[in-house]
Amino acid sequence: MKIFISILSALLCLQLSSFAQYPAPALIPQPVEMKIGKATDNFIIDNNSTQVFISDGSLKPSAEFFISFIKKYYLLNLTLTTTADPNRKNVINLIKDYPAQQNLNKVPGQELTKVSSAKVDIENPEQYSLEVLAKSVTIRSNAPAGAFYGIQTLIQLLPPSPKPLPLQVKAVSIKDYPRFAYRGMHLDVSRHFFDIIFVKKYIDFLAMHKLNYFHWHLTDDHGWRIEIKKHPRLTAIGAWRDGSIIGLYPGKGNDGIRHGGYYTQAEVKEVIKYAAERYINIIPEIEMPGHSMAVLAAYPELSTTPKQPKKVAETWGIFNKFNNVLLPSEQTFNFLEEVLTEVMALFPSPYIHIGGDECSKIWWKQSAFSQQLIKEKGLKDENGLQSYFIHRIEKFVNSKGKTIIGWDEILDGGLAPNAIVMSWRGEKGGIAAAKQKHKVIMTPENFMYFNHSQFLKDDSLTAARYLPLADVYNYEPIPTVLTPAEAKYIWGGQGNLWSEYITNPAKVEYMLFPRLDALSEVLWSPKPKRNFASFQERLKEQFRRYDMMGVNYSKRYLKP
């Protein structure tokens, strides 16, 4: 009996040591289903013989992304081939098809993680399978986007350090697809301008976290950032301010430093192409009818007070003191249609964000023209006037085959017929829109605003609110008050990064990471898989990868 117990104990220890030796990869976001193979089935990436095979030309951007990543961070040269060879060894295959469900779990070995047996939706263009064996890695997807996400997972299977070589990729079998169709991140370039070199880097951050929408906040009170050829004063005047407040709002004086910049249409096209190669859709935002001080500085005749001097805003906050609201005149609507025509011609996105938030309606109350228009149109009040304004713009945008997105204030006075609501003032607006059968993007300020401090006492100037990593991670985008039918209108979620107190790219990265990791798991992974303790453990390896990549994440998370 003692011999039997000894043998059993030895076997148990052997099994436990095996599990300790071959832990599950620290993937973020967690895949839907993953099995771990044996160490003997690990794949070796070799500088001399490893090839990347693509079965279809549409997979070339994904292959080239991986080859470039390996070259940049591991100094290894892989070759791309389109010639099929069943006898080829040491190959990474990108195959444009999706296997039957029963073929997804070929990798032998102990199963450490199997979270979902959900039915596979083979029509989902973002779905992929990934198998790592000793002689090959195979990523399959029925569309290029899925293959790209498979590549992002494969990158996380690599050691988070260029040494030691050769590179070993753990043997796994993965089946994966996103929970939400809309997985977004926002960047405000109006308060502080960031050049296209950094915007591209920002897009790479989104891509590696499997986000698929980039909300580019291009205009606001503090600067107009996109070239409009028909209205050149928007950038000649509206893109520049003569100073910014010092310190936290309301500030301690003005720094007097001229700040500004804008993107030419050629640069915008370059960024759009770059994002498209990473399967990211860019949604441009052109703010209206409020947050328009940069517009009015260039074209004061579009204001309710055209004879009063105007300038680009130099302080933050909501402006009841300064007039930042467009006059709802035919001249204004003609101007906006000309601007939007150029914007829509540039951006292939079917969605145009038109703002609609924080409109200081006091200026409409004081405007004889606006009050007369309210009477002529039979509107109830200034909320009704805002609804009229948004309806006018939506009708024009729809005539060009596009759909508007607006902040939840566009609900005030009545929601435009086809509008998508971005709910930022909590979840109330999103819930109301979903009940009206409108698509909703959840981005409530108390969970999704990454310009808020990560710590109660942060080590840099931030907006005066607190958003710890745990709160981001534990956010659930589907409100419990919605019925299953209403919940289907929750399109997804988005993190927002407003740049009042973010003056340089390093600060952007500091505010972004690791909260972007949390966001990616909230929007991609199955809800039952989310576990904050597990996430924190997996972050340790992600931080090592960020160190290798030179990402300026918040190092305070490394402290015990």
N, C-alpha and C positions, 0 to 999 in steps of 0.2 A: 504493500500500500504506500509506504514511504517513497519507494522508487517511482511509483505512478505519479504521486504528488510532485516529486522533484522534476519528473519529465514534463508534467503539465505546467509547473511554474516556469521551467526553462522555455517552453513554447510560448507561454504568455509574455515573458520578458522579451523574447525574440520578436513577437508580434508588436509589442509596444515600442521597442526600439526601432522597428521598421516604420511605424507610424511617425515616430519622432524624426527619423532620418529623411522621410519623404513627406513632409507636410503639404497641405494644399497650397497652391500658389496664392500669393497675396494680391488677388485681382481686385481692382476698383474701376468700374462698378462690378459687383458680383454677377456672374452669369446665371442664367436660368437653371442650367443643369451642368454639373461637372463631375467627371470620374478621373481618378488618379491612377496612372499606370506604374509599372516597375521602373526602377532606376536603370535597369539594363535596356529599357526601351527609350531612354532619353535620346533626343536628336542632337547631333553635333553640327554646328555651323563652322565650316572650314573655309579658310581664306582662298584656297586653291581650287576646290571642286564644287562648293555649294552653288546651285543654280536656282533661280526663281522662274518657274514655268507658269505661263498664263494660257488658259484655253480660249480666251476671247480678248479682242483688242480693248474692250471697254474696261478690262481689269488692269490695264497698264498703269493708270495713275496710282492705284493701290500698291502695285509691285514696285514702282519707282519710289514711292514714299518710303517703303520698307528698306529698299536698297540704299537710299540716301541716309536714312536714320542709322543703319549699320555702319555706313562709311563715316558719318560724322562722329558718332559716339564710341564706336568700337574699332575704327580704322581698318575694317575688313572690306574687301571688294567682292561683291557678289555679281553674277551675270544674269541677265534676263534672256529667256528663250521662249519662243512660241512653237518649237518643234516637240511634238509628243514623242516620248521614248519610254515604253513600259519597263525597260531594263535599267533605266537611269536610277542611280542611288544618290543619296545626299541631296535631295531636291525638295524645294518648297513649292507646292502646287496651289495655284489659285484657279478654281474650277467654277465655271458659271453654270451651275445646276444645284439642286438641293436634293440630298439623298432621302430615300424613304426613312420613316421614323425608326424602323427596326435596325437600320444600318448605322445609327449614330453612336453606338456604344461599343465599338470594336476594341478599344484599348483594354488589354488584360490588366489584372492587378486588383488590389483592394479598393473598394469604393469608399472614399472618405466623405464625399459630398454628393448627395442627390436630393435636390430640393423640390423639383417640380416634375410631374409627369403630364403636364398640360399638353393638350393636343397641339401639334405643330401647325402653324399657319404658313403654308408654303408660298402663299401669295405675298407675304410681308417682305418688301424689298430690303429691309434692314436686318433680316434674320440671317444667321450664318451657322455653320458647324465648323469645328476645328478639331483635327486629330493629329496628335504628335506621336510618331513611332520612330524606331531607331533609324530607319532608312529614309523616312519622308515626313514632311508636314503637309497636311492637306486642309485647305480652307474652301468650303463650298458655300455658295449663295446663289439665289436665283436672280440677283441684281448686283450691280457694282457697289452700291452703298453697303450692303451686307458684307461683301468681301473686305471693304475698307475697315469696317468695325472688327472683323476677324483679325486683320493686321494689327489693330490697336491692342487686341488681347494678346497676340503673339509677342508684341514688344514687351508687354508686362511679364511674359514668361521668361524673358531673358534676364540674366543676372544684372542687378542694378549697378554694375561696375564694369569697366572695360577689361579688367583683369580678375582672375587669371584666364588665359586662353587655353584651349579652344572654348567657345561658348557652348554651354549645354542648355537645351530646352527641355523642361520636364515633360515626360510622357503624360498626356491628358486626352480626354475626349470631352468636348464641350458642345452644348446646344444652347443657343442664345438668341434673344430678341428683346426689344425694348418694351417697357410697360406703357409708356406714353409716346404718342406720335410727335408731340412738340416738346423739345428739350432745349431751352434757350438760355442765352446769357447776353447781357446788355453792357454797353460801354458808352458813357457820356464823354464826348469829345468837345463839348461846347464850353463847359467851365474851364477845362484845361485841354489843350490840343495835343494829340499824339500823332506822330508821323506814320506813314504807311509801313515803314519797316517794323514798328512796334505793333501796328494793327495786324499785320500778318502773323507776328509772333503770338499775339492774343488769339487769333483764329486757330493756330496750332494747338494752343492750350485747350481750346474747346474741342478740337478734333480728337485729341488723345483721351478725352473724357467722354467721348461718344455723344456730345451735344450736336444738334443739327440746325440750330437757328442762332444767328448773330444779329441782335437788335442794335443798330448803329444810330445813336442819338446825335444827330448831325446839327440840330439848330436849337437855340434857346435864347434867353435874355443876354447871355454872356458871350455869344459869338456864333456867327453863321459859318458853317464849315464846308460847304459844297458849292462848287462853281455853277452858277446859272448864267448862261451866256446872254440870255435876253435881258437880264437884270444884273449888270456887273457891279453895281454899287453894293449889292449884298455882301460881296467879298472885299471890295475896295474899302468899304466903311464898316459894314456889319461884322467882319471877321476879326476886328481889332478893338481892344479896350485899353484904356490909358492907365489902368492900375487894378489892384485887387485888395480886398480888405486883409488886414493882418490878424491872424489868429481866428479863434472860434467866433461865429456870428454872435452879436453884431460887430465884432472886431475892435481892434485898437488902432485905428487909423488906416491909411492906405499906403501900399508900398510904392505907388507911382510908377511901377514897371509896366511898360507896354507889353501886352500879351496877345497872341493870336496866331492865325494860320488857317489854311483851308486846303481841301483836296481838289485838284483839277479833275475834270471829267475823265481825262486819261488815267489818272491815278485811281479813281473810283473803279473804272473798268478793270484795271490791273488787280485790285483787291477782290473784286467780284470773281474774276477768273481763278485767283488763288484759292478762294473759299470753295468754289464749285469743285475744284480738284480734291477737296477734302469733304465733299458732300455736306457742305454747310450753306444754307440759304441765308442771304443777308436781307434783313428788313430795315429799310431806311425810315427814319422818323423826321418828319417836317412838322414842327410844333405850330398849333393854331387852336383857337383864336387868341389864347393867352400866351405867356412866355415868348413874346415877340418883340422885345426891346431892341434886339439887333436888327430886325427888319425895319422897325420904326426909326431907328437912327439913320438908316439908309434912305428910307422912303416915308418921311413924316406925314405925307398926305394920306396915308392909309390909317392914320390914327383918329381917335375921337377928338383929339386936341391938336390939330395939325399945326397951329401957330406957336405951340410951346416947344422950346428946344428939346432935342432928344439925343441920347447917347447910349452906347452899349453899356450894359449894367456892370458895375464894379463891386457890387455886394451880393450876398446870397439871400435866399429866402423868397417869400411870396410878396408881390409888389402891389399893395394898395396905395402906397405913397407915390410910386412911379407908375406912369401909364404904360402898360405892356400889352394892351388889348387891341386887336384889330377892329376897325370900324366895319360893320357888316354891310358894306356898300357894294354896288356893282363893280366899282373900280377895284375894290379889294378882291372880290371873287374872280375877276378877270386876271388880276395879278397872280393869285394862288393857282388858278388853272394853268397859267403859263409856266409857273415854277414846277407844278406837279407833272406837267407834260414832259419837261426835260428830265425830271427825276424818274418817271416811269419808263422813259425811253432808255435810261441807263441801267436800271435794275430789272433783271428778269423775274424777280420775286413776284408772285401773284398777290402779295400783301404789301400795303403801304400804311405805316403808322402815322396818324395825323394828330397825336397828342390829345388835346381836349381837356387837360387837367389844369387845376388851379387858375381858372379864368377869373380875374378880378372884375366882377360884374358891376362894381361901383362905378366904373367908367362908362358903362352902358346906361346906368341910371342917370348919369349926369349929361348924357348925350341926347340932344333934341332929335337928331336923326334916328338914333336907335329906338327911342321911345315912340317916335312916329311909326317906325317899321313894326314894332310890337303891335300897335293898334291896327295898322293896315293888314297884317297877316293874321289877326285874331289870336295872337299869342297871349298866354296867361301872364307871363312875367319874363325876367331876364333868363331864367332857366329854359323857358320855352324858346327864347331867342338863340341860346346856345344850341338847343336841339335843331332849330331851323338851320343854323349855320352848318352843323355837322351833316344834316340831311342833304344840304346843297352840295357839300364837298363829296359826300358818299355817292350821290347820283352821278357826278362827273367822273369820279374814280371808277365806278362800276361801268360807265360807258366805255372805258378803256380796257375792260376785261379784268380789272383788279378789284380787290376787296380791302376795306379799311379795317385797321385795328386802332382802338383808342383806349386810353386810361378810363377807369370806371366812371369818371364824371360824365362821360358821354351818355350815361343812363339818365342824367338829370334832364327833365323835361320831355323824356320819351326817347327810346333807343332807335337809332337808324335801322332800317329793315334788315340789312345784311351784315351789320357790323360785328366784329369780334371784340370782346371785352377783355382788357388786361386789368385784373383786379389787384390794386395796390393798397387801397385804404382798408386793409383787412380782407375778409372773405365775403362781406355782405354784397358787394357789387357783383362778384362772380356768381354767387348763389342766385341773385335776382336774374342775371343774364341767362344762366343755365335753365332756370324755370321758364324763361321766355324762349327757350330752344335756340339760344345763340352760343356759338363756340366761346370758350373761356380759357384764358391763360392765367393761372394763379401765380401771383408775385407779391403777396402781402408784405408790407414793409417790416413787420415784426419778425419775419422769418427769412426774407429773401433779399434784403438790402445789405450788400456786402461792404458798403461805405460806412456802416456802423462798426463800432469798436468790437474786436474779438475778445477783449479782456476788460474787466471792470476798471483796471488802470492800464490803459494801453501805453505802448512806448512811442507813440507818435500821435499827431493831431488827427482826430477823426470827427465825424458827426457825433453829436452828443447823445448817442444811444448805444445799447449793448446787444450784440448778437453773437453769442458763443457758438462754437462748432456744433455742440449737441443739439441746439435748437434748430439749426439748419437740417441736421441729419434726421431728426425726429419729426420734421414737418410732413404732414399727409395732405397732398393736394386735393383729394376728393373729400369735401365736407360731409360729415355724417348725416346732415339734415336732408341731403339730396336722395331721392329715390334712385334705384338702379337705372331707370330710363333717363332721369335728369343727369345722373353722374356721367353718362356717355358724352355730355357736352363739355366736360372738362378735358380740353384738348391736351393740356400738359401744364408745365410750370416754367418759371424763368427766374434767374438771379439777376439783380440789378446792381450796377456799380456807378454811382454818381461821383463826380470828380471835383467837388468844391475844395476838398482838402487833400486831393491826390494830384501832385504837381509833376510827377515823373514816373517813368515805367517801372522802376524798382518798387515804388510805393503801390502801384497797381498790383504787381505780383504779390507783395506782402499782404494786401487786403484780400486778394483772391484765394490764396492757398493757405490752409487746405480746405476752405469752405467750398471751393469748386468741386473737390472730391466728394464731399457730402452731397452736394446738389446732384452730381452725376448718378449717384446710387439711388437717390430718392426718385429720379425720373426714369432710370433704366431698369433697375432690379425689381424682381417680384416683391411685393410688400412683405410676405412672410420671411424673406431672406434677410431683411434689414435687422441688424443687431449692432448697437453702438460699440459694445465692448470688442466685438470682432473687427469692426471697422477701425477702431483705434489701433488694434494690433497690426492690421494690414497696412495702416498708414506708415509704420516704421520703415517698411521696405520702399514704399512710395517716396518717402523723404530721401532715402539713399539714391533713388533714381533722380529726384530733383537736384540733389547735390551733383550728380554726374552731369546733368543737363544745365547746371548753373541757374536754376530757378530760385528766386528770392522768396521762399515761403517763410512764414512766421516761425522762427526757431524756438519760440517759447513753448511750443508743443513738445519739444524734445526734453524739457525739464521734467524730473520726476514729480 
